[in-house]
Amino acid sequence: MSGLIILTGVFVTAFISGVFGMAGGLILMGILALVLPVSAAMVVHGVVQSVSNGWRAILHARWKNFVLGLFTPS
């Protein structure tokens, strides 16, 4: 049950961060602290944020290559 709460919290707070550009990580930490011990919540939060930032970097690199590929003289 706590896994479902965490997964739902991750998706909801990711949506909040995407729309407003802030506060998602703070809300996620609150949800994790309610469900998990503080030490485990900090580790899970770090893993979630690392995966999120890594995926964003991959998408940014792909988008940049796509856009530069369109405007590069052949």
PDB file of N, CA, C and O in Angstrom:
ATOM      1  N   MET A   1       0.821  -1.197   0.000  1.00  0.00           N
ATOM      2  CA  MET A   1       0.000   0.000   0.000  1.00  0.00           C
ATOM      3  C   MET A   1       0.862   1.257   0.000  1.00  0.00           C
ATOM      4  O   MET A   1       0.548   2.227  -0.691  1.00  0.00           O
ATOM      5  N   SER A   2       1.956   1.244   0.779  1.00  0.00           N
ATOM      6  CA  SER A   2       2.810   2.434   0.813  1.00  0.00           C
ATOM      7  C   SER A   2       3.496   2.649  -0.541  1.00  0.00           C
ATOM      8  O   SER A   2       3.770   3.786  -0.927  1.00  0.00           O
ATOM      9  N   GLY A   3       3.769   1.556  -1.259  1.00  0.00           N
ATOM     10  CA  GLY A   3       4.362   1.686  -2.589  1.00  0.00           C
ATOM     11  C   GLY A   3       3.436   2.419  -3.547  1.00  0.00           C
ATOM     12  O   GLY A   3       3.887   3.227  -4.359  1.00  0.00           O
ATOM     13  N   LEU A   4       2.146   2.136  -3.453  1.00  0.00           N
ATOM     14  CA  LEU A   4       1.158   2.813  -4.293  1.00  0.00           C
ATOM     15  C   LEU A   4       1.073   4.304  -3.939  1.00  0.00           C
ATOM     16  O   LEU A   4       0.949   5.151  -4.823  1.00  0.00           O
ATOM     17  N   ILE A   5       1.141   4.610  -2.657  1.00  0.00           N
ATOM     18  CA  ILE A   5       1.115   6.011  -2.216  1.00  0.00           C
ATOM     19  C   ILE A   5       2.353   6.739  -2.742  1.00  0.00           C
ATOM     20  O   ILE A   5       2.254   7.868  -3.225  1.00  0.00           O
ATOM     21  N   ILE A   6       3.510   6.099  -2.650  1.00  0.00           N
ATOM     22  CA  ILE A   6       4.747   6.717  -3.124  1.00  0.00           C
ATOM     23  C   ILE A   6       4.699   6.927  -4.630  1.00  0.00           C
ATOM     24  O   ILE A   6       5.034   8.007  -5.116  1.00  0.00           O
ATOM     25  N   LEU A   7       4.286   5.904  -5.374  1.00  0.00           N
ATOM     26  CA  LEU A   7       4.213   6.013  -6.830  1.00  0.00           C
ATOM     27  C   LEU A   7       3.237   7.098  -7.269  1.00  0.00           C
ATOM     28  O   LEU A   7       3.540   7.879  -8.171  1.00  0.00           O
ATOM     29  N   THR A   8       2.082   7.149  -6.643  1.00  0.00           N
ATOM     30  CA  THR A   8       1.103   8.195  -6.946  1.00  0.00           C
ATOM     31  C   THR A   8       1.663   9.568  -6.595  1.00  0.00           C
ATOM     32  O   THR A   8       1.497  10.524  -7.353  1.00  0.00           O
ATOM     33  N   GLY A   9       2.322   9.664  -5.454  1.00  0.00           N
ATOM     34  CA  GLY A   9       2.924  10.927  -5.043  1.00  0.00           C
ATOM     35  C   GLY A   9       3.994  11.402  -6.010  1.00  0.00           C
ATOM     36  O   GLY A   9       4.101  12.595  -6.296  1.00  0.00           O
ATOM     37  N   VAL A  10       4.785  10.464  -6.513  1.00  0.00           N
ATOM     38  CA  VAL A  10       5.829  10.822  -7.477  1.00  0.00           C
ATOM     39  C   VAL A  10       5.198  11.404  -8.744  1.00  0.00           C
ATOM     40  O   VAL A  10       5.645  12.441  -9.235  1.00  0.00           O
ATOM     41  N   PHE A  11       4.173  10.753  -9.271  1.00  0.00           N
ATOM     42  CA  PHE A  11       3.541  11.237 -10.499  1.00  0.00           C
ATOM     43  C   PHE A  11       2.812  12.569 -10.288  1.00  0.00           C
ATOM     44  O   PHE A  11       2.884  13.459 -11.134  1.00  0.00           O
ATOM     45  N   VAL A  12       2.121  12.699  -9.175  1.00  0.00           N
ATOM     46  CA  VAL A  12       1.387  13.945  -8.910  1.00  0.00           C
ATOM     47  C   VAL A  12       2.366  15.107  -8.720  1.00  0.00           C
ATOM     48  O   VAL A  12       2.159  16.189  -9.269  1.00  0.00           O
ATOM     49  N   THR A  13       3.417  14.887  -7.953  1.00  0.00           N
ATOM     50  CA  THR A  13       4.363  15.977  -7.722  1.00  0.00           C
ATOM     51  C   THR A  13       5.183  16.291  -8.978  1.00  0.00           C
ATOM     52  O   THR A  13       5.597  17.434  -9.171  1.00  0.00           O
ATOM     53  N   ALA A  14       5.422  15.291  -9.833  1.00  0.00           N
ATOM     54  CA  ALA A  14       6.087  15.563 -11.111  1.00  0.00           C
ATOM     55  C   ALA A  14       5.197  16.446 -11.977  1.00  0.00           C
ATOM     56  O   ALA A  14       5.686  17.349 -12.656  1.00  0.00           O
ATOM     57  N   PHE A  15       3.902  16.190 -11.956  1.00  0.00           N
ATOM     58  CA  PHE A  15       2.956  17.023 -12.701  1.00  0.00           C
ATOM     59  C   PHE A  15       2.947  18.450 -12.155  1.00  0.00           C
ATOM     60  O   PHE A  15       2.945  19.416 -12.917  1.00  0.00           O
ATOM     61  N   ILE A  16       2.944  18.571 -10.834  1.00  0.00           N
ATOM     62  CA  ILE A  16       2.966  19.902 -10.210  1.00  0.00           C
ATOM     63  C   ILE A  16       4.240  20.646 -10.598  1.00  0.00           C
ATOM     64  O   ILE A  16       4.192  21.835 -10.913  1.00  0.00           O
ATOM     65  N   SER A  17       5.368  19.958 -10.579  1.00  0.00           N
ATOM     66  CA  SER A  17       6.629  20.592 -10.968  1.00  0.00           C
ATOM     67  C   SER A  17       6.610  21.001 -12.434  1.00  0.00           C
ATOM     68  O   SER A  17       7.119  22.061 -12.799  1.00  0.00           O
ATOM     69  N   GLY A  18       6.023  20.159 -13.267  1.00  0.00           N
ATOM     70  CA  GLY A  18       5.949  20.482 -14.688  1.00  0.00           C
ATOM     71  C   GLY A  18       5.073  21.687 -14.972  1.00  0.00           C
ATOM     72  O   GLY A  18       5.389  22.491 -15.850  1.00  0.00           O
ATOM     73  N   VAL A  19       3.982  21.823 -14.243  1.00  0.00           N
ATOM     74  CA  VAL A  19       3.050  22.936 -14.475  1.00  0.00           C
ATOM     75  C   VAL A  19       3.571  24.224 -13.848  1.00  0.00           C
ATOM     76  O   VAL A  19       3.595  25.265 -14.504  1.00  0.00           O
ATOM     77  N   PHE A  20       3.986  24.162 -12.592  1.00  0.00           N
ATOM     78  CA  PHE A  20       4.376  25.366 -11.873  1.00  0.00           C
ATOM     79  C   PHE A  20       5.885  25.614 -11.867  1.00  0.00           C
ATOM     80  O   PHE A  20       6.327  26.729 -11.590  1.00  0.00           O
ATOM     81  N   GLY A  21       6.677  24.586 -12.171  1.00  0.00           N
ATOM     82  CA  GLY A  21       8.125  24.749 -12.197  1.00  0.00           C
ATOM     83  C   GLY A  21       8.783  24.747 -10.833  1.00  0.00           C
ATOM     84  O   GLY A  21       9.982  25.008 -10.727  1.00  0.00           O
ATOM     85  N   MET A  22       8.024  24.458  -9.788  1.00  0.00           N
ATOM     86  CA  MET A  22       8.599  24.445  -8.439  1.00  0.00           C
ATOM     87  C   MET A  22       7.668  23.703  -7.485  1.00  0.00           C
ATOM     88  O   MET A  22       6.523  23.415  -7.832  1.00  0.00           O
ATOM     89  N   ALA A  23       8.137  23.406  -6.333  1.00  0.00           N
ATOM     90  CA  ALA A  23       7.396  22.860  -5.192  1.00  0.00           C
ATOM     91  C   ALA A  23       7.121  21.367  -5.270  1.00  0.00           C
ATOM     92  O   ALA A  23       6.666  20.794  -4.280  1.00  0.00           O
ATOM     93  N   GLY A  24       7.372  20.715  -6.387  1.00  0.00           N
ATOM     94  CA  GLY A  24       7.101  19.283  -6.478  1.00  0.00           C
ATOM     95  C   GLY A  24       7.976  18.462  -5.544  1.00  0.00           C
ATOM     96  O   GLY A  24       7.485  17.562  -4.863  1.00  0.00           O
ATOM     97  N   GLY A  25       9.267  18.766  -5.508  1.00  0.00           N
ATOM     98  CA  GLY A  25      10.183  18.033  -4.641  1.00  0.00           C
ATOM     99  C   GLY A  25       9.877  18.226  -3.173  1.00  0.00           C
ATOM    100  O   GLY A  25      10.017  17.300  -2.374  1.00  0.00           O
ATOM    101  N   LEU A  26       9.463  19.415  -2.820  1.00  0.00           N
ATOM    102  CA  LEU A  26       9.113  19.700  -1.425  1.00  0.00           C
ATOM    103  C   LEU A  26       7.872  18.911  -1.004  1.00  0.00           C
ATOM    104  O   LEU A  26       7.836  18.338   0.085  1.00  0.00           O
ATOM    105  N   ILE A  27       6.873  18.885  -1.857  1.00  0.00           N
ATOM    106  CA  ILE A  27       5.654  18.125  -1.552  1.00  0.00           C
ATOM    107  C   ILE A  27       5.962  16.636  -1.510  1.00  0.00           C
ATOM    108  O   ILE A  27       5.459  15.917  -0.646  1.00  0.00           O
ATOM    109  N   LEU A  28       6.798  16.168  -2.455  1.00  0.00           N
ATOM    110  CA  LEU A  28       7.171  14.752  -2.464  1.00  0.00           C
ATOM    111  C   LEU A  28       7.885  14.370  -1.179  1.00  0.00           C
ATOM    112  O   LEU A  28       7.634  13.297  -0.630  1.00  0.00           O
ATOM    113  N   MET A  29       8.772  15.229  -0.690  1.00  0.00           N
ATOM    114  CA  MET A  29       9.480  14.924   0.559  1.00  0.00           C
ATOM    115  C   MET A  29       8.499  14.807   1.716  1.00  0.00           C
ATOM    116  O   MET A  29       8.672  13.960   2.593  1.00  0.00           O
ATOM    117  N   GLY A  30       7.482  15.641   1.727  1.00  0.00           N
ATOM    118  CA  GLY A  30       6.458  15.548   2.768  1.00  0.00           C
ATOM    119  C   GLY A  30       5.697  14.235   2.701  1.00  0.00           C
ATOM    120  O   GLY A  30       5.433  13.613   3.730  1.00  0.00           O
ATOM    121  N   ILE A  31       5.345  13.814   1.496  1.00  0.00           N
ATOM    122  CA  ILE A  31       4.629  12.537   1.324  1.00  0.00           C
ATOM    123  C   ILE A  31       5.514  11.381   1.762  1.00  0.00           C
ATOM    124  O   ILE A  31       5.071  10.481   2.476  1.00  0.00           O
ATOM    125  N   LEU A  32       6.775  11.413   1.327  1.00  0.00           N
ATOM    126  CA  LEU A  32       7.690  10.332   1.702  1.00  0.00           C
ATOM    127  C   LEU A  32       7.923  10.284   3.208  1.00  0.00           C
ATOM    128  O   LEU A  32       8.027   9.202   3.785  1.00  0.00           O
ATOM    129  N   ALA A  33       8.006  11.446   3.847  1.00  0.00           N
ATOM    130  CA  ALA A  33       8.222  11.485   5.294  1.00  0.00           C
ATOM    131  C   ALA A  33       7.019  10.951   6.061  1.00  0.00           C
ATOM    132  O   ALA A  33       7.172  10.437   7.169  1.00  0.00           O
ATOM    133  N   LEU A  34       5.826  11.066   5.488  1.00  0.00           N
ATOM    134  CA  LEU A  34       4.642  10.504   6.133  1.00  0.00           C
ATOM    135  C   LEU A  34       4.603   8.982   6.036  1.00  0.00           C
ATOM    136  O   LEU A  34       4.097   8.310   6.934  1.00  0.00           O
ATOM    137  N   VAL A  35       5.139   8.443   4.942  1.00  0.00           N
ATOM    138  CA  VAL A  35       5.025   7.008   4.673  1.00  0.00           C
ATOM    139  C   VAL A  35       6.248   6.231   5.155  1.00  0.00           C
ATOM    140  O   VAL A  35       6.117   5.098   5.617  1.00  0.00           O
ATOM    141  N   LEU A  36       7.429   6.828   5.052  1.00  0.00           N
ATOM    142  CA  LEU A  36       8.683   6.129   5.350  1.00  0.00           C
ATOM    143  C   LEU A  36       9.398   6.787   6.527  1.00  0.00           C
ATOM    144  O   LEU A  36       9.096   7.925   6.885  1.00  0.00           O
ATOM    145  N   PRO A  37      10.345   6.071   7.124  1.00  0.00           N
ATOM    146  CA  PRO A  37      11.231   6.726   8.093  1.00  0.00           C
ATOM    147  C   PRO A  37      12.044   7.811   7.381  1.00  0.00           C
ATOM    148  O   PRO A  37      12.264   7.728   6.173  1.00  0.00           O
ATOM    149  N   VAL A  38      12.480   8.802   8.106  1.00  0.00           N
ATOM    150  CA  VAL A  38      13.140   9.964   7.493  1.00  0.00           C
ATOM    151  C   VAL A  38      14.373   9.556   6.689  1.00  0.00           C
ATOM    152  O   VAL A  38      14.581  10.065   5.587  1.00  0.00           O
ATOM    153  N   SER A  39      15.188   8.652   7.217  1.00  0.00           N
ATOM    154  CA  SER A  39      16.398   8.256   6.487  1.00  0.00           C
ATOM    155  C   SER A  39      16.038   7.581   5.163  1.00  0.00           C
ATOM    156  O   SER A  39      16.671   7.860   4.145  1.00  0.00           O
ATOM    157  N   ALA A  40      15.055   6.717   5.158  1.00  0.00           N
ATOM    158  CA  ALA A  40      14.631   6.062   3.918  1.00  0.00           C
ATOM    159  C   ALA A  40      13.975   7.063   2.972  1.00  0.00           C
ATOM    160  O   ALA A  40      14.149   6.975   1.757  1.00  0.00           O
ATOM    161  N   ALA A  41      13.230   8.004   3.519  1.00  0.00           N
ATOM    162  CA  ALA A  41      12.580   9.020   2.688  1.00  0.00           C
ATOM    163  C   ALA A  41      13.624   9.864   1.962  1.00  0.00           C
ATOM    164  O   ALA A  41      13.434  10.210   0.796  1.00  0.00           O
ATOM    165  N   MET A  42      14.713  10.197   2.632  1.00  0.00           N
ATOM    166  CA  MET A  42      15.755  10.998   1.994  1.00  0.00           C
ATOM    167  C   MET A  42      16.430  10.230   0.869  1.00  0.00           C
ATOM    168  O   MET A  42      16.737  10.804  -0.177  1.00  0.00           O
ATOM    169  N   VAL A  43      16.664   8.945   1.071  1.00  0.00           N
ATOM    170  CA  VAL A  43      17.293   8.128   0.029  1.00  0.00           C
ATOM    171  C   VAL A  43      16.355   7.991  -1.173  1.00  0.00           C
ATOM    172  O   VAL A  43      16.777   8.170  -2.315  1.00  0.00           O
ATOM    173  N   VAL A  44      15.096   7.676  -0.918  1.00  0.00           N
ATOM    174  CA  VAL A  44      14.129   7.527  -2.013  1.00  0.00           C
ATOM    175  C   VAL A  44      13.980   8.845  -2.766  1.00  0.00           C
ATOM    176  O   VAL A  44      13.924   8.857  -3.995  1.00  0.00           O
ATOM    177  N   HIS A  45      13.916   9.944  -2.037  1.00  0.00           N
ATOM    178  CA  HIS A  45      13.799  11.253  -2.674  1.00  0.00           C
ATOM    179  C   HIS A  45      15.009  11.531  -3.561  1.00  0.00           C
ATOM    180  O   HIS A  45      14.854  12.038  -4.672  1.00  0.00           O
ATOM    181  N   GLY A  46      16.196  11.212  -3.093  1.00  0.00           N
ATOM    182  CA  GLY A  46      17.401  11.410  -3.893  1.00  0.00           C
ATOM    183  C   GLY A  46      17.406  10.571  -5.156  1.00  0.00           C
ATOM    184  O   GLY A  46      17.803  11.046  -6.220  1.00  0.00           O
ATOM    185  N   VAL A  47      16.966   9.326  -5.045  1.00  0.00           N
ATOM    186  CA  VAL A  47      16.906   8.443  -6.220  1.00  0.00           C
ATOM    187  C   VAL A  47      15.880   8.958  -7.219  1.00  0.00           C
ATOM    188  O   VAL A  47      16.159   9.011  -8.417  1.00  0.00           O
ATOM    189  N   VAL A  48      14.707   9.336  -6.749  1.00  0.00           N
ATOM    190  CA  VAL A  48      13.658   9.844  -7.636  1.00  0.00           C
ATOM    191  C   VAL A  48      14.126  11.109  -8.344  1.00  0.00           C
ATOM    192  O   VAL A  48      13.920  11.247  -9.549  1.00  0.00           O
ATOM    193  N   GLN A  49      14.747  12.030  -7.625  1.00  0.00           N
ATOM    194  CA  GLN A  49      15.209  13.271  -8.235  1.00  0.00           C
ATOM    195  C   GLN A  49      16.343  13.010  -9.228  1.00  0.00           C
ATOM    196  O   GLN A  49      16.413  13.667 -10.267  1.00  0.00           O
ATOM    197  N   SER A  50      17.223  12.071  -8.924  1.00  0.00           N
ATOM    198  CA  SER A  50      18.319  11.745  -9.839  1.00  0.00           C
ATOM    199  C   SER A  50      17.794  11.153 -11.144  1.00  0.00           C
ATOM    200  O   SER A  50      18.245  11.524 -12.228  1.00  0.00           O
ATOM    201  N   VAL A  51      16.847  10.239 -11.034  1.00  0.00           N
ATOM    202  CA  VAL A  51      16.250   9.646 -12.240  1.00  0.00           C
ATOM    203  C   VAL A  51      15.520  10.717 -13.038  1.00  0.00           C
ATOM    204  O   VAL A  51      15.630  10.762 -14.264  1.00  0.00           O
ATOM    205  N   SER A  52      14.784  11.568 -12.362  1.00  0.00           N
ATOM    206  CA  SER A  52      14.051  12.638 -13.034  1.00  0.00           C
ATOM    207  C   SER A  52      14.992  13.583 -13.771  1.00  0.00           C
ATOM    208  O   SER A  52      14.756  13.909 -14.934  1.00  0.00           O
ATOM    209  N   ASN A  53      16.045  14.022 -13.110  1.00  0.00           N
ATOM    210  CA  ASN A  53      16.994  14.944 -13.740  1.00  0.00           C
ATOM    211  C   ASN A  53      17.771  14.263 -14.861  1.00  0.00           C
ATOM    212  O   ASN A  53      18.062  14.891 -15.879  1.00  0.00           O
ATOM    213  N   GLY A  54      18.107  13.005 -14.690  1.00  0.00           N
ATOM    214  CA  GLY A  54      18.802  12.266 -15.742  1.00  0.00           C
ATOM    215  C   GLY A  54      17.950  12.118 -16.985  1.00  0.00           C
ATOM    216  O   GLY A  54      18.435  12.298 -18.103  1.00  0.00           O
ATOM    217  N   TRP A  55      16.675  11.790 -16.795  1.00  0.00           N
ATOM    218  CA  TRP A  55      15.776  11.649 -17.931  1.00  0.00           C
ATOM    219  C   TRP A  55      15.584  12.993 -18.636  1.00  0.00           C
ATOM    220  O   TRP A  55      15.533  13.053 -19.865  1.00  0.00           O
ATOM    221  N   ARG A  56      15.478  14.057 -17.861  1.00  0.00           N
ATOM    222  CA  ARG A  56      15.342  15.400 -18.444  1.00  0.00           C
ATOM    223  C   ARG A  56      16.585  15.753 -19.259  1.00  0.00           C
ATOM    224  O   ARG A  56      16.465  16.362 -20.321  1.00  0.00           O
ATOM    225  N   ALA A  57      17.770  15.385 -18.788  1.00  0.00           N
ATOM    226  CA  ALA A  57      19.005  15.653 -19.524  1.00  0.00           C
ATOM    227  C   ALA A  57      19.050  14.872 -20.829  1.00  0.00           C
ATOM    228  O   ALA A  57      19.473  15.402 -21.856  1.00  0.00           O
ATOM    229  N   ILE A  58      18.616  13.618 -20.793  1.00  0.00           N
ATOM    230  CA  ILE A  58      18.575  12.806 -22.016  1.00  0.00           C
ATOM    231  C   ILE A  58      17.617  13.417 -23.029  1.00  0.00           C
ATOM    232  O   ILE A  58      17.952  13.533 -24.207  1.00  0.00           O
ATOM    233  N   LEU A  59      16.430  13.807 -22.580  1.00  0.00           N
ATOM    234  CA  LEU A  59      15.466  14.417 -23.497  1.00  0.00           C
ATOM    235  C   LEU A  59      15.993  15.733 -24.058  1.00  0.00           C
ATOM    236  O   LEU A  59      15.796  16.028 -25.237  1.00  0.00           O
ATOM    237  N   HIS A  60      16.659  16.522 -23.224  1.00  0.00           N
ATOM    238  CA  HIS A  60      17.216  17.796 -23.687  1.00  0.00           C
ATOM    239  C   HIS A  60      18.279  17.556 -24.756  1.00  0.00           C
ATOM    240  O   HIS A  60      18.312  18.262 -25.764  1.00  0.00           O
ATOM    241  N   ALA A  61      19.145  16.572 -24.545  1.00  0.00           N
ATOM    242  CA  ALA A  61      20.195  16.272 -25.522  1.00  0.00           C
ATOM    243  C   ALA A  61      19.581  15.796 -26.838  1.00  0.00           C
ATOM    244  O   ALA A  61      20.033  16.200 -27.909  1.00  0.00           O
ATOM    245  N   ARG A  62      18.558  14.942 -26.770  1.00  0.00           N
ATOM    246  CA  ARG A  62      17.903  14.471 -27.996  1.00  0.00           C
ATOM    247  C   ARG A  62      17.230  15.627 -28.725  1.00  0.00           C
ATOM    248  O   ARG A  62      17.328  15.726 -29.948  1.00  0.00           O
ATOM    249  N   TRP A  63      16.547  16.505 -27.990  1.00  0.00           N
ATOM    250  CA  TRP A  63      15.863  17.633 -28.607  1.00  0.00           C
ATOM    251  C   TRP A  63      16.880  18.589 -29.240  1.00  0.00           C
ATOM    252  O   TRP A  63      16.670  19.087 -30.346  1.00  0.00           O
ATOM    253  N   LYS A  64      17.972  18.836 -28.532  1.00  0.00           N
ATOM    254  CA  LYS A  64      18.995  19.734 -29.052  1.00  0.00           C
ATOM    255  C   LYS A  64      19.590  19.169 -30.339  1.00  0.00           C
ATOM    256  O   LYS A  64      19.791  19.915 -31.298  1.00  0.00           O
ATOM    257  N   ASN A  65      19.873  17.878 -30.379  1.00  0.00           N
ATOM    258  CA  ASN A  65      20.408  17.254 -31.587  1.00  0.00           C
ATOM    259  C   ASN A  65      19.394  17.316 -32.728  1.00  0.00           C
ATOM    260  O   ASN A  65      19.778  17.517 -33.881  1.00  0.00           O
ATOM    261  N   PHE A  66      18.120  17.150 -32.426  1.00  0.00           N
ATOM    262  CA  PHE A  66      17.073  17.223 -33.447  1.00  0.00           C
ATOM    263  C   PHE A  66      16.995  18.630 -34.023  1.00  0.00           C
ATOM    264  O   PHE A  66      16.966  18.802 -35.242  1.00  0.00           O
ATOM    265  N   VAL A  67      16.960  19.637 -33.154  1.00  0.00           N
ATOM    266  CA  VAL A  67      16.841  21.020 -33.613  1.00  0.00           C
ATOM    267  C   VAL A  67      18.090  21.440 -34.379  1.00  0.00           C
ATOM    268  O   VAL A  67      17.984  22.048 -35.445  1.00  0.00           O
ATOM    269  N   LEU A  68      19.267  21.126 -33.853  1.00  0.00           N
ATOM    270  CA  LEU A  68      20.503  21.492 -34.552  1.00  0.00           C
ATOM    271  C   LEU A  68      20.639  20.750 -35.861  1.00  0.00           C
ATOM    272  O   LEU A  68      21.200  21.279 -36.821  1.00  0.00           O
ATOM    273  N   GLY A  69      20.131  19.529 -35.914  1.00  0.00           N
ATOM    274  CA  GLY A  69      20.161  18.761 -37.163  1.00  0.00           C
ATOM    275  C   GLY A  69      19.307  19.390 -38.242  1.00  0.00           C
ATOM    276  O   GLY A  69      19.624  19.277 -39.427  1.00  0.00           O
ATOM    277  N   LEU A  70      18.226  20.052 -37.852  1.00  0.00           N
ATOM    278  CA  LEU A  70      17.370  20.706 -38.835  1.00  0.00           C
ATOM    279  C   LEU A  70      18.011  21.948 -39.419  1.00  0.00           C
ATOM    280  O   LEU A  70      17.798  22.264 -40.589  1.00  0.00           O
ATOM    281  N   PHE A  71      18.805  22.665 -38.607  1.00  0.00           N
ATOM    282  CA  PHE A  71      19.340  23.940 -39.035  1.00  0.00           C
ATOM    283  C   PHE A  71      20.817  23.891 -39.411  1.00  0.00           C
ATOM    284  O   PHE A  71      21.429  24.931 -39.655  1.00  0.00           O
ATOM    285  N   THR A  72      21.391  22.694 -39.460  1.00  0.00           N
ATOM    286  CA  THR A  72      22.785  22.568 -39.842  1.00  0.00           C
ATOM    287  C   THR A  72      22.875  22.543 -41.366  1.00  0.00           C
ATOM    288  O   THR A  72      22.159  21.786 -42.022  1.00  0.00           O
ATOM    289  N   PRO A  73      23.751  23.369 -41.924  1.00  0.00           N
ATOM    290  CA  PRO A  73      23.883  23.339 -43.396  1.00  0.00           C
ATOM    291  C   PRO A  73      24.443  22.003 -43.852  1.00  0.00           C
ATOM    292  O   PRO A  73      25.351  21.454 -43.228  1.00  0.00           O
ATOM    293  N   SER A  74      23.898  21.487 -44.943  1.00  0.00           N
ATOM    294  CA  SER A  74      24.361  20.175 -45.430  1.00  0.00           C
ATOM    295  C   SER A  74      25.299  20.300 -46.601  1.00  0.00           C
ATOM    296  O   SER A  74      25.773  19.291 -47.123  1.00  0.00           O
TER     297      SER A  74
END
